[in-house]
Amino acid sequence: MFQSLKDRSSFGGYIRFVLRVFQFVLAITVIGLYGYDLDKARRKHVAADPKWTYAVVVGALSAISVFFFLFKYTLRFFWDGVMLILWAIVFGIFGKIYINAHPTPHQSGQIRMKNAVWVDLANMLLWFITFIWDLVLHFTRMDKMTLHTGRAHV
């Protein structure tokens, strides 16, 4: 059960732990950035924009996933890949809207969303790094983890 915690006893494990902390912090940041607009819409009794809702859901999934990954290793790379795709979609949606935008100083909402796009990109890159890392670990350790040696994940 605590295979991932044991993995942190190596240098690579510490780096992966720090990456996961950054993933959590950026996920919470995205929830706050997009949730702010969702809350404003709710207070004005306007329907929530599905794009913003999607970004908040992906942020929540990311934050929850980080806690799950602290305790379980099996097929972690698969979920990292799923999260990578979800963050790529978030970045694509909001990047298309805001990267080429040139907001004026009085358009604080647009400036905040333009900044949020770069947080989305950072999330996507972090999930890409952990995806590749865990994929390499999975396939390099695969031959060492058998039920006969007692090192298998059960």
Backbone as CSV, one residue per row, in Angstrom:
resi,resn,N_x,N_y,N_z,CA_x,CA_y,CA_z,C_x,C_y,C_z
1,MET,0.813,-1.195,0.000,0.000,0.000,0.000,0.856,1.258,0.000
2,PHE,1.941,1.256,0.730,2.753,2.457,0.847,3.982,2.393,-0.058
3,GLN,3.860,1.734,-1.206,4.971,1.614,-2.143,5.484,2.993,-2.558
4,SER,4.582,3.912,-2.837,4.995,5.241,-3.275,5.746,5.978,-2.180
5,LEU,5.348,5.773,-0.930,6.057,6.412,0.171,7.463,5.846,0.298
6,LYS,7.622,4.534,0.073,8.953,3.931,0.115,9.807,4.435,-1.046
7,ASP,9.187,4.688,-2.209,9.918,5.185,-3.368,10.565,6.536,-3.093
8,ARG,10.019,7.302,-2.170,10.555,8.632,-1.906,11.881,8.586,-1.149
9,SER,12.331,7.404,-0.759,13.607,7.334,-0.066,14.774,7.526,-1.025
10,SER,14.501,7.550,-2.321,15.539,7.810,-3.308,15.458,9.264,-3.760
11,PHE,16.512,9.723,-4.407,16.549,11.096,-4.903,15.405,11.339,-5.893
12,GLY,15.200,10.374,-6.803,14.117,10.486,-7.774,12.754,10.539,-7.100
13,GLY,12.614,9.814,-6.015,11.360,9.831,-5.270,11.081,11.195,-4.672
14,TYR,12.131,11.861,-4.189,11.959,13.210,-3.640,11.566,14.204,-4.737
15,ILE,12.173,14.063,-5.897,11.825,14.952,-7.002,10.373,14.735,-7.409
16,ARG,9.972,13.472,-7.515,8.588,13.166,-7.889,7.624,13.718,-6.843
17,PHE,7.990,13.626,-5.565,7.144,14.162,-4.504,6.995,15.682,-4.661
18,VAL,8.075,16.388,-4.962,8.024,17.838,-5.157,7.165,18.182,-6.373
19,LEU,7.288,17.402,-7.460,6.445,17.629,-8.636,4.970,17.469,-8.286
20,ARG,4.673,16.456,-7.488,3.276,16.236,-7.082,2.757,17.405,-6.232
21,VAL,3.594,17.950,-5.375,3.181,19.114,-4.575,2.867,20.283,-5.492
22,PHE,3.723,20.517,-6.490,3.452,21.591,-7.449,2.163,21.327,-8.217
23,GLN,1.921,20.072,-8.598,0.676,19.733,-9.285,-0.519,20.078,-8.408
24,PHE,-0.436,19.775,-7.135,-1.537,20.073,-6.225,-1.752,21.580,-6.108
25,VAL,-0.678,22.326,-5.903,-0.787,23.779,-5.740,-1.365,24.425,-7.000
26,LEU,-0.890,24.007,-8.166,-1.403,24.590,-9.407,-2.857,24.177,-9.661
27,ALA,-3.231,22.969,-9.274,-4.624,22.551,-9.422,-5.540,23.425,-8.568
28,ILE,-5.133,23.689,-7.339,-5.923,24.565,-6.464,-5.975,25.981,-7.039
29,THR,-4.863,26.437,-7.630,-4.833,27.761,-8.260,-5.834,27.850,-9.396
30,VAL,-5.881,26.819,-10.233,-6.839,26.804,-11.345,-8.270,26.811,-10.822
31,ILE,-8.527,26.034,-9.788,-9.871,26.024,-9.207,-10.260,27.425,-8.762
32,GLY,-9.335,28.142,-8.128,-9.613,29.508,-7.689,-9.804,30.474,-8.840
33,LEU,-8.944,30.389,-9.859,-9.025,31.325,-10.984,-10.327,31.180,-11.767
34,TYR,-10.674,29.956,-12.105,-11.890,29.736,-12.887,-13.130,29.722,-11.998
35,GLY,-12.969,29.256,-10.773,-14.098,29.245,-9.841,-14.595,30.638,-9.516
36,TYR,-13.694,31.614,-9.539,-14.082,33.003,-9.288,-15.139,33.460,-10.295
37,ASP,-14.909,33.178,-11.571,-15.889,33.551,-12.601,-17.173,32.737,-12.479
38,LEU,-17.045,31.471,-12.126,-18.250,30.656,-11.934,-19.093,31.192,-10.779
39,ASP,-18.431,31.627,-9.720,-19.151,32.183,-8.584,-19.829,33.501,-8.954
40,LYS,-19.137,34.340,-9.731,-19.744,35.594,-10.190,-20.992,35.313,-11.018
41,ALA,-20.915,34.325,-11.902,-22.067,33.962,-12.728,-23.206,33.437,-11.857
42,ARG,-22.857,32.645,-10.852,-23.888,32.099,-9.956,-24.607,33.223,-9.221
43,ARG,-23.832,34.206,-8.736,-24.455,35.317,-8.011,-25.350,36.171,-8.908
44,LYS,-25.049,36.222,-10.186,-25.860,36.990,-11.137,-26.972,36.134,-11.739
45,HIS,-27.077,34.887,-11.267,-28.087,33.939,-11.750,-27.942,33.692,-13.251
46,VAL,-26.674,33.568,-13.686,-26.358,33.264,-15.083,-25.855,31.826,-15.123
47,ALA,-26.195,31.130,-16.183,-25.750,29.739,-16.309,-24.229,29.673,-16.367
48,ALA,-23.677,28.658,-15.742,-22.222,28.468,-15.727,-21.740,28.073,-17.116
49,ASP,-20.648,28.677,-17.545,-20.051,28.330,-18.837,-19.398,26.953,-18.718
50,PRO,-19.723,26.040,-19.620,-19.165,24.682,-19.533,-17.639,24.655,-19.591
51,LYS,-17.015,25.602,-20.291,-15.549,25.623,-20.381,-14.934,25.887,-19.006
52,TRP,-15.507,26.828,-18.284,-15.000,27.151,-16.952,-15.271,25.997,-15.988
53,THR,-16.449,25.408,-16.106,-16.793,24.266,-15.262,-15.825,23.115,-15.519
54,TYR,-15.520,22.866,-16.784,-14.580,21.804,-17.149,-13.216,22.063,-16.515
55,ALA,-12.734,23.293,-16.572,-11.433,23.627,-15.992,-11.419,23.366,-14.485
56,VAL,-12.502,23.717,-13.806,-12.578,23.500,-12.359,-12.631,21.999,-12.047
57,VAL,-13.360,21.238,-12.842,-13.442,19.787,-12.627,-12.074,19.142,-12.838
58,VAL,-11.352,19.550,-13.884,-10.023,18.995,-14.126,-9.084,19.370,-12.979
59,GLY,-9.198,20.597,-12.484,-8.393,21.006,-11.329,-8.693,20.150,-10.107
60,ALA,-9.960,19.889,-9.875,-10.349,19.058,-8.733,-9.839,17.622,-8.896
61,LEU,-9.972,17.067,-10.103,-9.451,15.721,-10.356,-7.943,15.666,-10.127
62,SER,-7.254,16.712,-10.529,-5.802,16.761,-10.324,-5.450,16.768,-8.847
63,ALA,-6.123,17.613,-8.093,-5.836,17.712,-6.662,-6.111,16.380,-5.958
64,ILE,-7.214,15.738,-6.295,-7.550,14.449,-5.692,-6.547,13.376,-6.117
65,SER,-6.145,13.415,-7.380,-5.205,12.426,-7.905,-3.871,12.478,-7.182
66,VAL,-3.412,13.674,-6.859,-2.133,13.802,-6.165,-2.169,13.054,-4.841
67,PHE,-3.259,13.176,-4.099,-3.353,12.459,-2.826,-3.401,10.948,-3.043
68,PHE,-4.097,10.506,-4.064,-4.147,9.081,-4.366,-2.754,8.556,-4.696
69,PHE,-1.989,9.326,-5.470,-0.662,8.894,-5.900,0.342,8.823,-4.760
70,LEU,0.069,9.500,-3.669,0.992,9.426,-2.540,1.011,8.027,-1.919
71,PHE,-0.035,7.243,-2.158,-0.142,5.955,-1.487,-0.144,4.743,-2.410
72,LYS,-0.395,4.910,-3.666,-0.526,3.759,-4.552,0.262,3.992,-5.828
73,TYR,1.008,3.000,-6.256,1.850,3.141,-7.436,1.269,2.472,-8.669
74,THR,0.562,1.389,-8.547,0.140,0.557,-9.654,-0.535,1.363,-10.760
75,LEU,-0.002,1.254,-11.954,-0.516,1.907,-13.161,-0.717,3.412,-13.004
76,ARG,0.121,4.036,-12.229,0.046,5.482,-12.031,0.217,6.215,-13.359
77,PHE,1.075,5.683,-14.231,1.332,6.349,-15.505,0.071,6.462,-16.350
78,PHE,-0.835,5.496,-16.217,-2.078,5.548,-16.990,-2.886,6.789,-16.612
79,TRP,-3.066,7.013,-15.318,-3.850,8.175,-14.884,-3.100,9.470,-15.164
80,ASP,-1.768,9.442,-15.068,-0.984,10.616,-15.454,-1.264,10.974,-16.910
81,GLY,-1.366,9.970,-17.761,-1.669,10.200,-19.173,-3.051,10.797,-19.371
82,VAL,-4.022,10.295,-18.617,-5.378,10.844,-18.689,-5.376,12.317,-18.257
83,MET,-4.693,12.603,-17.143,-4.642,13.984,-16.647,-3.895,14.882,-17.632
84,LEU,-2.870,14.364,-18.267,-2.146,15.127,-19.283,-3.087,15.535,-20.417
85,ILE,-3.892,14.602,-20.883,-4.842,14.899,-21.962,-5.875,15.921,-21.507
86,LEU,-6.403,15.751,-20.285,-7.398,16.704,-19.782,-6.815,18.110,-19.667
87,TRP,-5.579,18.228,-19.183,-4.947,19.550,-19.075,-4.627,20.121,-20.448
88,ALA,-4.274,19.276,-21.403,-4.027,19.759,-22.768,-5.310,20.350,-23.353
89,ILE,-6.436,19.738,-23.058,-7.722,20.264,-23.531,-8.016,21.608,-22.875
90,VAL,-7.809,21.704,-21.560,-8.034,22.978,-20.864,-7.147,24.061,-21.465
91,PHE,-5.862,23.747,-21.655,-4.937,24.726,-22.224,-5.363,25.111,-23.642
92,GLY,-5.783,24.150,-24.428,-6.228,24.435,-25.793,-7.449,25.340,-25.835
93,ILE,-8.420,25.051,-24.998,-9.646,25.847,-24.972,-9.345,27.295,-24.604
94,PHE,-8.665,27.474,-23.478,-8.449,28.831,-22.983,-7.285,29.526,-23.685
95,GLY,-6.334,28.754,-24.193,-5.257,29.349,-24.970,-5.793,29.971,-26.242
96,LYS,-6.719,29.287,-26.893,-7.328,29.814,-28.125,-8.075,31.121,-27.852
97,ILE,-8.689,31.200,-26.695,-9.465,32.403,-26.357,-8.561,33.546,-25.928
98,TYR,-7.547,33.275,-25.087,-6.849,34.359,-24.399,-5.394,34.619,-24.798
99,ILE,-4.696,33.696,-25.430,-3.282,33.932,-25.710,-3.092,35.145,-26.616
100,ASN,-3.893,35.260,-27.652,-3.739,36.386,-28.580,-4.545,37.616,-28.170
101,ALA,-5.211,37.557,-27.048,-5.992,38.704,-26.569,-5.043,39.783,-26.059
102,HIS,-5.437,41.020,-26.250,-4.651,42.158,-25.771,-5.540,43.013,-24.878
103,PRO,-5.773,42.556,-23.639,-6.676,43.294,-22.754,-6.064,44.619,-22.295
104,THR,-6.924,45.573,-22.097,-6.492,46.856,-21.558,-6.441,46.741,-20.031
105,PRO,-5.766,47.677,-19.368,-5.644,47.583,-17.898,-6.978,47.525,-17.158
106,HIS,-8.039,48.078,-17.722,-9.331,48.038,-17.019,-10.090,46.730,-17.253
107,GLN,-9.537,45.833,-18.039,-10.158,44.531,-18.278,-9.477,43.478,-17.403
108,SER,-9.640,43.640,-16.091,-8.923,42.776,-15.138,-9.325,41.307,-15.276
109,GLY,-10.574,41.043,-15.638,-11.012,39.657,-15.809,-10.269,38.984,-16.945
110,GLN,-10.083,39.697,-18.040,-9.343,39.130,-19.171,-7.870,38.952,-18.839
111,ILE,-7.309,39.896,-18.103,-5.905,39.771,-17.695,-5.729,38.546,-16.802
112,ARG,-6.668,38.343,-15.876,-6.607,37.180,-14.983,-6.718,35.886,-15.780
113,MET,-7.613,35.856,-16.767,-7.778,34.654,-17.576,-6.561,34.422,-18.477
114,LYS,-5.959,35.494,-18.975,-4.744,35.343,-19.786,-3.630,34.731,-18.934
115,ASN,-3.531,35.153,-17.676,-2.559,34.561,-16.757,-2.916,33.118,-16.420
116,ALA,-4.202,32.837,-16.323,-4.651,31.474,-16.005,-4.231,30.489,-17.092
117,VAL,-4.169,30.946,-18.332,-3.745,30.066,-19.424,-2.344,29.531,-19.163
118,TRP,-1.467,30.365,-18.615,-0.091,29.923,-18.353,-0.051,28.965,-17.163
119,VAL,-0.969,29.106,-16.235,-1.079,28.130,-15.139,-1.556,26.793,-15.708
120,ASP,-2.485,26.854,-16.674,-2.943,25.630,-17.342,-1.781,24.937,-18.045
121,LEU,-0.953,25.730,-18.729,0.209,25.164,-19.419,1.171,24.524,-18.425
122,ALA,1.407,25.188,-17.302,2.296,24.633,-16.276,1.741,23.315,-15.745
123,ASN,0.428,23.252,-15.524,-0.204,22.000,-15.085,0.016,20.907,-16.118
124,MET,-0.216,21.240,-17.388,-0.051,20.259,-18.450,1.387,19.744,-18.486
125,LEU,2.354,20.632,-18.355,3.757,20.227,-18.397,4.139,19.355,-17.196
126,LEU,3.628,19.697,-16.018,3.912,18.871,-14.839,3.341,17.465,-14.997
127,TRP,2.124,17.362,-15.509,1.529,16.039,-15.707,2.267,15.287,-16.810
128,PHE,2.788,15.996,-17.816,3.591,15.349,-18.849,4.869,14.770,-18.246
129,ILE,5.537,15.545,-17.405,6.776,15.084,-16.774,6.524,13.842,-15.925
130,THR,5.478,13.888,-15.086,5.219,12.725,-14.229,4.723,11.534,-15.046
131,PHE,4.029,11.795,-16.160,3.597,10.708,-17.039,4.813,9.973,-17.608
132,ILE,5.741,10.728,-18.170,6.942,10.113,-18.750,7.753,9.409,-17.666
133,TRP,7.913,10.074,-16.537,8.701,9.509,-15.432,8.110,8.177,-14.974
134,ASP,6.798,8.176,-14.711,6.154,6.960,-14.214,6.083,5.877,-15.282
135,LEU,5.973,6.277,-16.541,5.989,5.302,-17.629,7.349,4.608,-17.692
136,VAL,8.420,5.372,-17.608,9.769,4.800,-17.605,9.946,3.893,-16.385
137,LEU,9.536,4.365,-15.208,9.664,3.543,-14.002,8.881,2.242,-14.136
138,HIS,7.688,2.332,-14.685,6.860,1.133,-14.822,7.559,0.092,-15.686
139,PHE,8.080,0.514,-16.838,8.659,-0.458,-17.750,10.072,-0.880,-17.362
140,THR,10.793,-0.073,-16.604,12.116,-0.514,-16.161,12.020,-1.412,-14.936
141,ARG,10.974,-1.284,-14.159,10.806,-2.112,-12.966,9.944,-3.337,-13.213
142,MET,9.321,-3.414,-14.376,8.356,-4.460,-14.643,8.954,-5.860,-14.467
143,ASP,10.169,-6.067,-14.934,10.757,-7.403,-14.838,11.213,-7.730,-13.416
144,LYS,11.304,-6.737,-12.554,11.750,-6.949,-11.180,10.592,-7.204,-10.224
145,MET,9.363,-7.002,-10.676,8.204,-7.124,-9.802,7.420,-8.387,-10.154
146,THR,7.667,-9.443,-9.452,6.936,-10.675,-9.681,6.396,-11.195,-8.360
147,LEU,5.417,-12.020,-8.434,4.881,-12.632,-7.227,5.899,-13.581,-6.602
148,HIS,6.803,-14.133,-7.418,7.789,-15.089,-6.923,8.902,-14.413,-6.124
149,THR,9.206,-13.161,-6.446,10.276,-12.465,-5.711,9.731,-11.714,-4.505
150,GLY,8.407,-11.603,-4.437,7.810,-10.911,-3.306,7.793,-9.395,-3.465
151,ARG,8.138,-8.900,-4.645,8.155,-7.468,-4.858,6.999,-7.000,-5.723
152,ALA,6.018,-7.816,-5.910,4.892,-7.451,-6.756,3.925,-6.551,-5.991
153,HIS,3.202,-5.732,-6.753,2.142,-4.917,-6.171,0.882,-5.763,-6.126
154,VAL,0.364,-5.931,-4.964,-0.833,-6.762,-4.828,-2.008,-5.872,-4.496
